[in-house]
């Protein structure tokens, strides 16, 4: 009886439509993703290392996350999700696809989710961050990613997706949704080992370095997919 009352209180914290919307969103992505012709050749080598226990922090631009949510489902990857209102819905959707969620942002600081992500790293979990989220500027890497890598000792692995044909939404990041049945390319870049204990000017220097590397990798994947502007 006590558990039932606790469950009712928990459900009462969120709007009634949240769970049906999350179920619908997860179902829609499963249906759309099943039609994509995904080129996974750029994932094979590092995925083998992950299967042997390698851990990392995946870094990807927010605009390109949808195909990656599909290709990496069911692995228990912990994703840093915004504390904004829409973060509740995103959390519920990705949990239905086999992800964990840590609520915060890619701004430096334990109060914004970094400490929980550090705890997840200590548990041996794979982590993922969209370092230009949740509201941009698009393609501008915030320092929280580098801070987390420096404190956790985990390498940053750039990951990107691109498709020949897609819808481009009128959002802050021009979010991309590949058409059904189109070819989608997904690939990892080389792991980036960040020195421990970074702060101040050194943290900013590495922030810029990682930003340039992630952008260069994304452009290479775009070229491979022959993605239009």
Secondary structure as GFF3:
##gff-version 3
##sequence-region A 1 229
A	DSSP	alpha_helix	2	12	.	.	.	ID=ss1
A	DSSP	alpha_helix	17	33	.	.	.	ID=ss2
A	DSSP	beta_strand	37	42	.	.	.	ID=ss3
A	DSSP	alpha_helix	44	51	.	.	.	ID=ss4
A	DSSP	beta_strand	56	59	.	.	.	ID=ss5
A	DSSP	three_ten_helix	62	64	.	.	.	ID=ss6
A	DSSP	alpha_helix	65	71	.	.	.	ID=ss7
A	DSSP	beta_strand	78	81	.	.	.	ID=ss8
A	DSSP	alpha_helix	86	96	.	.	.	ID=ss9
A	DSSP	beta_strand	100	103	.	.	.	ID=ss10
A	DSSP	three_ten_helix	110	112	.	.	.	ID=ss11
A	DSSP	alpha_helix	114	122	.	.	.	ID=ss12
A	DSSP	beta_strand	127	129	.	.	.	ID=ss13
A	DSSP	alpha_helix	144	152	.	.	.	ID=ss14
A	DSSP	beta_strand	155	163	.	.	.	ID=ss15
A	DSSP	beta_strand	166	168	.	.	.	ID=ss16
A	DSSP	beta_strand	176	178	.	.	.	ID=ss17
A	DSSP	beta_strand	183	192	.	.	.	ID=ss18
A	DSSP	alpha_helix	200	225	.	.	.	ID=ss19
###
